[in-house]
Each structure stands twice: as C-alpha cells, then as structure tokens.
C-alpha cells in the first residue's frame, strides 16, 4: 500500500511543479482618450513578445524587438480594435520602446486609434494571446479627461471595455464641419467635378471667372444640401450602388459637354441637378461614420458648411493658376505666385492624409504639365480639351470600378 501511495505523491509533486512553472502571460496597458484619439500603450514582457513575432517559444533580444517593431505593431492592431459608437477607429503605430525590468525587459508599443469624430462612446475589443494562453490577463490603467484614473482587467471571458465621455453640441458641430472640409479635399470625384466646372469658366479676367465659378458652386451647394439633409433625416435614401456610379457619370457628362461646347450655357442648372446626386453621396459618407442623436440638423448643416468651405478653398487655389495660364505673360510677382500656391496646397491638403504620390501629382504635376502645354497648344486646347479628356478617362475608370465593385491601381486614382 505504501508504494502506490508514494508514486501518487511523486506524480502530484511533479504536476504541481509544472503548473507553477507555467505562469499566465500578462500585458500591462495605459489607455487614454482625448478628442478623436484613443491612445493605448502596451507593455509586453520579453518572455511573451516572441508570440507577436510568430514564435512564442523564443525570447527575442532587445535589438530583435526594435528591428521588428512594425511586426509587433501590426500584431497588436490586428488583435486590439477600437470603435466609437460602433464605427471603427483606425490604428496608427507610434513605435516600440524598451523598458527595463528586474529580470528582463518590456516591449512598450504605442498605437493611436483615430476616430472620425470625437471619441465619446468607445469600445475596446481585446484579443491578445488568448489563442495561446487561456489564462492570459491584460491589466489596463485608464485615463479620461475629467474622470478619476481607474483600472480594468481583460480576461478570456471579459474581452471588451467600454469608455464613455460627454460630448457637447459644439463638439458635434466642429466634428462635422471638419468632416465636410476633409471630404472635399480627399474626394477625388468631387474635386474632378469641380475642375470640370473651372475648365470652362473663362479667366480673361479673374473677377469674371470667379463670378462664373461661384455662381455654379453655390447652385451645387444648395442642391446637395437638399438631398443630404433629406437623406440624413431618413426622408429619402438611395443605395450607394446607384449613387456612386451616377456621380462618375455626372463627371463624364461635364467632361463631354466641355469637349463639345466651348462656352456651355445654363451650366448652373446642370450643376444643380448633379448636385442633388452628389448630396446622396455625401449622405452615404456620413452614414459610414454615424450621425449624432443630439443636434442632428445642426450637424448636417455644419457638414454642408464644411463642404462649401472646402470647395471655396479649392477655387481660391485653382482659379489664380488658370488666370495666370490664360494671361501667358507673367510679371515677377506672377512667377512667385504659382510656387506659393503649390506650397499652400501641399500644406493644406497634406493635413488630411492624402497619399503623397497622388498629392504631388495633382498639386505639382498638373500645373507643371499645363505650364508646358499652354505655350505650345494654347490655353483652350490645354485646359478645356486636355483637362476634359483626363476627366473623361478618370470618370470612366471610376464608373467601371463602382459598377464592378473593383479597386484598380490600388486605389491610387481614387
């Protein structure tokens, strides 16, 4: 009887030692929210960071961690997601640092999750290491403006954390104003439509060209305001599968009319009709980021104001360039104005996350191409005909993409 009992006790001790040897993995994190951004800094022990590099059995060196900082950030971004009122916030890595501890080091990685509007109803979805260690825990320290610091523990059966902050009416108005401006600056199709109107404005005099453009831009704004507000209030709604190809067709129509008619008449009426279509496009963008329950109409109005400000900024940058090209003879001040406009456009549009290649092509490449073409073939052929042919090609591409649900050229052309 003693021998079986001894064997049982020995097995129990061996099992206990193995159990003690397996310590649950732990990640420490600091969570802070301010404005549109949720900042999370993860501290992963050197014994666990190997899993983020694809091999949980290894303990990488500090140099290896720093060399593979991008892989660690991608691992974290894939397994910890953030949404604001149900709408995703985009993660952006800020790098990885080494923080020493008594028996090794921590890999400290910071990610900024940027929401489209003020982060007021945030949910953090945490899924680090649970597939490797069911006992994993994530200890989080949370700092929110105007609230006491608190703590939370993520476990396999508690993988979500909700953070709420008060949002004011002013916050909503500001958010949607900026969204309206950003949508014009980052909406290639709307910029193309606007250039199609500018191409036939006639800049024999700057005031004459601006008067023509501001008239049709106002007609466009009034029209898209009608359908945007109606759609935002759920009075009428069209699916994106109809609206997006229709927007591409509106650009193609303007390009074809520019090619056939040197001075189109009643352009404001055409612009008004197409503005109704573009308003549904604006509404679909807002539905992707959500509309506030408080101050809905005021927020929609603010978005419209933002769109108008964005359009006026584009006109203010493009119209002087077309005027200079039309004049052909430049003074010293004229020669300085074009580079100044290019730099201003780069600084302004660069704030809204446009791809650098596309930004340089539009802001620098297009004016330089016109500078070369206008003296050789004339303003009308270079701007009206050449520009409209480019718009026709782009709108045809966009129409095919939107009908087929494709994204060619990696979305470089919108």
C-alpha positions as CSV (number, residue, x, y, z in Angstrom):
1,X,0.0,0.0,0.0
2,X,2.9,2.4,0.7
3,X,4.5,2.1,-2.7
4,X,1.4,3.1,-4.8
5,X,0.8,6.0,-2.3
6,X,4.4,7.1,-2.7
7,X,4.1,7.0,-6.6
8,X,0.9,9.1,-6.4
9,X,2.5,11.7,-4.2
10,X,5.5,11.9,-6.5
11,X,3.3,12.4,-9.6
12,X,1.3,15.1,-7.7
13,X,4.6,17.0,-6.8
14,X,5.8,16.8,-10.4
15,X,2.5,18.1,-11.7
16,X,2.5,20.9,-9.2
17,X,6.0,22.0,-10.2
18,X,5.0,22.0,-13.9
19,X,1.9,24.0,-13.0
20,X,4.0,26.5,-11.1
21,X,6.4,26.7,-14.0
22,X,3.6,27.9,-16.3
23,X,2.9,31.4,-15.3
24,X,-0.1,33.1,-17.1
25,X,1.1,35.8,-19.5
26,X,0.3,39.4,-18.6
27,X,0.2,42.6,-20.7
28,X,0.1,45.9,-19.0
29,X,-1.5,48.8,-20.8
30,X,-2.2,52.5,-20.5
31,X,-5.3,53.8,-22.1
32,X,-6.1,57.5,-22.7
33,X,-8.7,59.3,-24.8
34,X,-8.6,62.8,-26.0
35,X,-10.6,64.4,-28.8
36,X,-10.7,62.0,-31.7
37,X,-7.9,59.8,-30.5
38,X,-7.7,56.8,-28.2
39,X,-4.1,56.2,-27.3
40,X,-3.0,52.7,-26.0
41,X,0.5,51.8,-24.8
42,X,1.1,48.1,-24.4
43,X,3.9,46.7,-22.2
44,X,4.7,43.1,-23.2
45,X,7.3,41.1,-21.3
46,X,10.2,39.8,-23.2
47,X,9.1,36.2,-22.4
48,X,5.8,36.8,-24.3
49,X,6.8,39.2,-27.1
50,X,8.0,36.3,-29.2
51,X,4.4,35.4,-30.0
52,X,3.9,38.8,-31.7
53,X,6.9,37.8,-33.9
54,X,5.4,34.4,-34.9
55,X,7.3,32.2,-32.4
56,X,6.0,32.1,-28.9
57,X,8.9,29.7,-27.8
58,X,11.6,32.2,-28.3
59,X,12.7,35.1,-26.1
60,X,14.0,37.8,-28.6
61,X,16.7,40.2,-27.7
62,X,16.1,44.0,-27.3
63,X,17.7,44.5,-30.7
64,X,15.4,42.0,-32.4
65,X,12.4,43.7,-30.8
66,X,13.4,47.1,-32.1
67,X,14.2,45.7,-35.5
68,X,10.7,44.1,-35.8
69,X,8.8,47.0,-34.3
70,X,6.4,47.1,-37.3
71,X,5.5,43.4,-36.9
72,X,4.7,43.9,-33.2
73,X,2.5,46.9,-34.0
74,X,0.7,45.0,-36.7
75,X,0.1,42.1,-34.3
76,X,-1.4,44.5,-31.7
77,X,-3.5,46.4,-34.2
78,X,-5.0,43.1,-35.5
79,X,-5.9,41.8,-32.0
80,X,-6.9,45.0,-30.3
81,X,-9.5,47.1,-32.1
82,X,-11.4,50.2,-31.1
83,X,-14.7,51.6,-32.3
84,X,-16.6,54.7,-31.5
85,X,-20.4,54.3,-31.3
86,X,-19.9,51.2,-33.4
87,X,-17.8,52.8,-36.1
88,X,-14.1,51.7,-36.4
89,X,-11.2,53.9,-35.3
90,X,-8.1,53.5,-37.5
91,X,-4.9,52.3,-35.7
92,X,-1.6,54.1,-36.3
93,X,1.6,52.9,-34.7
94,X,3.9,55.3,-32.9
95,X,6.8,52.9,-32.4
96,X,8.2,50.5,-29.9
97,X,10.5,51.3,-27.0
98,X,12.4,49.1,-24.5
99,X,11.6,49.5,-20.8
100,X,13.8,47.5,-18.4
101,X,12.5,45.3,-15.6
102,X,14.2,43.3,-12.9
103,X,14.5,40.0,-14.8
104,X,14.5,41.3,-18.4
105,X,12.6,44.0,-20.3
106,X,9.2,45.1,-21.6
107,X,8.5,45.9,-25.2
108,X,6.4,49.1,-24.9
109,X,4.3,49.7,-28.1
110,X,2.0,52.7,-28.6
111,X,-0.9,52.8,-31.0
112,X,-3.1,55.8,-31.7
113,X,-6.6,54.9,-32.7
114,X,-8.1,57.8,-34.6
115,X,-11.9,58.1,-34.8
116,X,-13.8,60.1,-37.4
117,X,-15.5,62.1,-34.7
118,X,-15.0,62.9,-31.0
119,X,-14.4,59.7,-29.1
120,X,-17.5,59.6,-26.8
121,X,-18.7,56.0,-26.8
122,X,-15.6,53.9,-27.2
123,X,-15.5,50.1,-27.0
124,X,-12.1,48.4,-26.9
125,X,-12.0,44.8,-28.2
126,X,-9.1,42.9,-26.7
127,X,-7.9,39.5,-28.0
128,X,-4.2,39.4,-27.2
129,X,-2.6,35.9,-26.5
130,X,-5.9,34.2,-25.6
131,X,-5.3,31.8,-28.5
132,X,-2.0,30.8,-26.9
133,X,-2.9,31.1,-23.2
134,X,-6.4,30.8,-21.9
135,X,-5.2,32.2,-18.6
136,X,-3.8,35.4,-20.1
137,X,-4.7,38.7,-18.5
138,X,-4.5,42.3,-19.6
139,X,-4.2,44.8,-16.9
140,X,-5.3,48.3,-18.1
141,X,-5.0,51.7,-16.5
142,X,-7.5,54.2,-17.9
143,X,-7.2,57.9,-18.0
144,X,-10.1,60.0,-19.4
145,X,-10.5,63.8,-19.2
146,X,-12.3,64.9,-16.1
147,X,-12.5,61.4,-14.7
148,X,-10.6,59.6,-12.0
149,X,-8.0,57.1,-13.1
150,X,-9.4,53.6,-13.0
151,X,-8.3,50.0,-13.8
152,X,-9.7,47.1,-15.7
153,X,-8.6,43.5,-16.3
154,X,-9.2,41.8,-19.7
155,X,-9.7,38.0,-19.4
156,X,-10.8,35.3,-21.8
157,X,-14.4,35.8,-20.6
158,X,-14.2,39.6,-20.4
159,X,-12.6,40.9,-23.6
160,X,-14.4,44.2,-24.0
161,X,-14.1,47.6,-22.3
162,X,-16.5,50.4,-22.8
163,X,-15.4,54.0,-22.2
164,X,-17.9,56.9,-22.2
165,X,-17.2,60.6,-22.3
166,X,-19.7,63.6,-22.5
167,X,-19.8,65.2,-25.9
168,X,-21.2,68.7,-26.4
169,X,-23.2,70.2,-29.2
170,X,-20.2,72.3,-30.1
171,X,-18.1,69.1,-30.4
172,X,-20.6,67.7,-32.9
173,X,-20.7,70.9,-34.9
174,X,-16.9,71.1,-35.0
175,X,-16.5,67.5,-36.0
176,X,-18.9,67.6,-38.9
177,X,-17.5,70.9,-40.1
178,X,-14.1,69.4,-40.4
179,X,-15.5,66.2,-41.9
180,X,-17.1,68.3,-44.7
181,X,-13.9,70.1,-45.5
182,X,-12.0,66.8,-45.4
183,X,-14.5,65.1,-47.7
184,X,-13.9,67.6,-50.4
185,X,-10.1,67.5,-50.1
186,X,-10.0,63.7,-50.1
187,X,-12.9,63.1,-52.5
188,X,-11.2,62.8,-55.9
189,X,-14.5,62.6,-57.7
190,X,-15.8,65.8,-56.2
191,X,-12.5,67.6,-57.0
192,X,-12.7,66.3,-60.5
193,X,-16.3,67.6,-60.9
194,X,-15.2,71.0,-59.6
195,X,-12.3,71.2,-62.0
196,X,-14.7,70.3,-64.9
197,X,-16.6,73.4,-64.0
198,X,-13.5,75.6,-63.7
199,X,-12.1,74.4,-67.0
200,X,-14.7,76.4,-69.0
201,X,-15.1,79.3,-66.6
202,X,-13.1,81.7,-68.8
203,X,-10.4,83.6,-67.0
204,X,-9.9,86.5,-69.3
205,X,-10.4,88.4,-66.1
206,X,-10.0,86.9,-62.7
207,X,-13.2,88.6,-61.4
208,X,-15.2,87.3,-64.4
209,X,-14.0,83.8,-64.0
210,X,-14.6,83.8,-60.2
211,X,-18.1,85.2,-60.7
212,X,-19.0,82.4,-63.0
213,X,-17.5,79.7,-60.8
214,X,-19.0,81.0,-57.5
215,X,-22.4,81.0,-59.1
216,X,-22.4,77.4,-60.2
217,X,-20.6,76.3,-57.0
218,X,-23.5,77.9,-55.0
219,X,-26.0,76.1,-57.1
220,X,-24.2,72.8,-56.4
221,X,-24.1,73.5,-52.7
222,X,-27.8,74.3,-52.5
223,X,-28.7,71.1,-54.4
224,X,-26.5,68.7,-52.4
225,X,-27.7,70.4,-49.1
226,X,-31.3,69.4,-50.0
227,X,-30.6,65.7,-50.6
228,X,-28.0,65.4,-47.8
229,X,-30.4,66.8,-45.2
230,X,-33.3,64.8,-46.6
231,X,-31.2,61.6,-46.5
232,X,-29.8,62.4,-43.1
233,X,-33.3,62.7,-41.7
234,X,-34.3,59.4,-43.4
235,X,-36.9,61.2,-45.6
236,X,-35.3,59.7,-48.7
237,X,-32.4,57.4,-49.3
238,X,-30.7,55.9,-52.4
239,X,-28.2,52.9,-52.2
240,X,-24.5,53.6,-52.9
241,X,-24.7,51.1,-55.8
242,X,-26.8,53.6,-57.7
243,X,-25.3,56.9,-56.3
244,X,-21.6,56.2,-56.8
245,X,-21.8,55.2,-60.5
246,X,-24.2,58.2,-61.0
247,X,-21.6,60.6,-59.6
248,X,-19.0,59.1,-62.0
249,X,-21.4,59.6,-64.9
250,X,-22.0,63.2,-63.9
251,X,-18.3,63.9,-64.2
252,X,-18.2,62.2,-67.6
253,X,-21.2,64.3,-68.8
254,X,-19.5,67.5,-67.7
255,X,-16.2,66.4,-69.5
256,X,-18.1,65.5,-72.7
257,X,-20.0,68.8,-72.7
258,X,-16.8,70.7,-72.2
259,X,-15.3,69.0,-75.2
260,X,-18.3,69.7,-77.4
261,X,-19.2,73.2,-76.2
262,X,-16.6,75.9,-75.7
263,X,-19.0,78.1,-73.5
264,X,-21.8,75.9,-72.1
265,X,-25.0,77.8,-71.3
266,X,-27.2,77.2,-68.2
267,X,-24.4,75.4,-66.5
268,X,-25.8,76.4,-63.1
269,X,-28.9,74.4,-63.8
270,X,-26.9,71.3,-64.8
271,X,-24.8,71.7,-61.8
272,X,-27.9,72.0,-59.6
273,X,-29.2,68.7,-60.9
274,X,-25.9,66.9,-60.5
275,X,-25.6,68.4,-57.0
276,X,-28.7,66.5,-56.0
277,X,-26.9,63.3,-56.9
278,X,-23.7,64.2,-55.1
279,X,-25.7,65.0,-52.0
280,X,-26.7,61.4,-51.7
281,X,-23.0,60.6,-52.0
282,X,-22.2,62.9,-49.1
283,X,-25.0,61.3,-47.1
284,X,-23.6,57.8,-47.6
285,X,-20.2,59.0,-46.2
286,X,-21.9,60.3,-43.1
287,X,-23.8,57.0,-42.6
288,X,-20.4,55.3,-42.5
289,X,-19.3,57.3,-39.5
290,X,-22.6,57.8,-37.9
291,X,-24.8,60.8,-37.2
292,X,-25.3,62.2,-33.7
293,X,-28.7,61.9,-31.9
294,X,-28.1,65.4,-30.4
295,X,-28.0,68.4,-32.7
296,X,-28.6,66.3,-35.9
297,X,-29.9,69.1,-38.1
298,X,-27.2,71.5,-36.9
299,X,-24.5,68.8,-37.5
300,X,-25.8,68.2,-41.1
301,X,-25.8,72.0,-41.7
302,X,-22.2,72.2,-40.3
303,X,-21.1,69.4,-42.7
304,X,-22.6,71.4,-45.6
305,X,-20.7,74.5,-44.5
306,X,-17.6,72.4,-44.4
307,X,-18.2,71.2,-47.9
308,X,-18.7,74.7,-49.1
309,X,-15.5,76.0,-47.4
310,X,-13.6,73.1,-48.9
311,X,-14.9,74.0,-52.4
312,X,-14.1,77.7,-52.0
313,X,-10.6,76.8,-50.8
314,X,-10.1,74.7,-54.0
315,X,-11.4,77.5,-56.2
316,X,-9.1,80.0,-54.4
317,X,-6.1,77.8,-55.2
318,X,-7.0,76.8,-58.8
319,X,-8.6,80.0,-60.2
320,X,-5.4,82.1,-59.9
321,X,-3.4,79.4,-61.6
322,X,-5.9,79.3,-64.5
323,X,-5.9,83.1,-64.7
324,X,-2.0,83.1,-64.9
325,X,-2.1,80.5,-67.6
326,X,-4.7,82.4,-69.6
327,X,-2.6,85.6,-69.4
328,X,0.6,83.9,-70.7
329,X,2.8,86.9,-69.9
330,X,3.9,86.9,-66.4
331,X,5.4,89.5,-64.1
332,X,7.9,88.8,-61.4
333,X,5.1,88.7,-58.9
334,X,3.2,86.2,-61.1
335,X,6.2,83.9,-61.2
336,X,6.3,83.9,-57.4
337,X,2.6,83.3,-57.0
338,X,2.5,79.9,-58.6
339,X,5.1,78.3,-56.3
340,X,3.4,79.9,-53.3
341,X,0.0,78.4,-54.4
342,X,1.6,75.0,-54.8
343,X,3.2,75.1,-51.3
344,X,0.0,76.3,-49.8
345,X,-2.0,73.5,-51.5
346,X,0.6,70.9,-50.3
347,X,0.5,72.1,-46.7
348,X,-3.3,72.4,-46.7
349,X,-4.2,69.1,-48.4
350,X,-1.3,67.2,-46.7
351,X,-3.1,67.7,-43.4
352,X,-5.9,65.4,-44.5
353,X,-4.0,62.2,-45.1
354,X,-3.9,62.2,-48.9
355,X,-1.4,59.7,-50.4
356,X,1.8,61.6,-51.1
357,X,2.1,60.4,-54.7
358,X,-1.5,61.5,-55.6
359,X,-1.0,64.8,-53.8
360,X,2.2,65.7,-55.7
361,X,0.7,64.6,-59.0
362,X,-2.3,66.9,-58.6
363,X,-0.7,69.9,-56.9
364,X,2.7,69.9,-58.7
365,X,2.4,67.7,-61.7
366,X,-0.8,69.1,-63.2
367,X,0.2,72.8,-63.1
368,X,3.7,72.0,-64.5
369,X,2.1,69.9,-67.3
370,X,-0.2,72.9,-68.1
371,X,2.8,75.3,-68.0
372,X,4.5,73.2,-70.7
373,X,1.3,72.6,-72.8
374,X,-0.3,76.1,-72.8
375,X,2.5,78.0,-74.7
376,X,2.6,75.2,-77.3
377,X,-1.1,74.4,-78.0
378,X,-2.9,77.3,-76.4
379,X,-5.0,77.7,-73.3
380,X,-8.2,76.3,-74.7
381,X,-6.7,73.1,-76.0
382,X,-4.5,72.5,-73.0
383,X,-7.1,73.4,-70.2
384,X,-10.6,72.8,-71.7
385,X,-9.8,70.0,-74.1
386,X,-6.8,68.4,-72.4
387,X,-8.3,68.7,-68.9
388,X,-11.7,67.4,-70.0
389,X,-10.1,64.3,-71.7
390,X,-8.3,63.5,-68.5
391,X,-11.6,63.9,-66.5
392,X,-13.4,61.6,-69.1
393,X,-10.7,58.9,-68.6
394,X,-10.9,59.2,-64.8
395,X,-14.7,59.2,-64.7
396,X,-14.8,56.1,-67.0
397,X,-12.4,54.3,-64.7
398,X,-14.5,55.2,-61.6
399,X,-17.7,54.2,-63.3
400,X,-16.4,50.7,-64.2
401,X,-14.9,50.3,-60.7
402,X,-18.1,51.2,-59.0
403,X,-20.3,49.0,-61.2
404,X,-18.0,46.0,-60.9
405,X,-17.1,46.6,-57.2
406,X,-13.4,46.7,-58.1
407,X,-10.5,48.9,-57.0
408,X,-7.8,49.1,-59.7
409,X,-4.3,50.7,-59.4
410,X,-4.6,50.1,-55.7
411,X,-7.0,53.0,-55.3
412,X,-4.2,55.5,-56.3
413,X,-6.6,57.3,-58.6
414,X,-9.5,57.3,-56.1
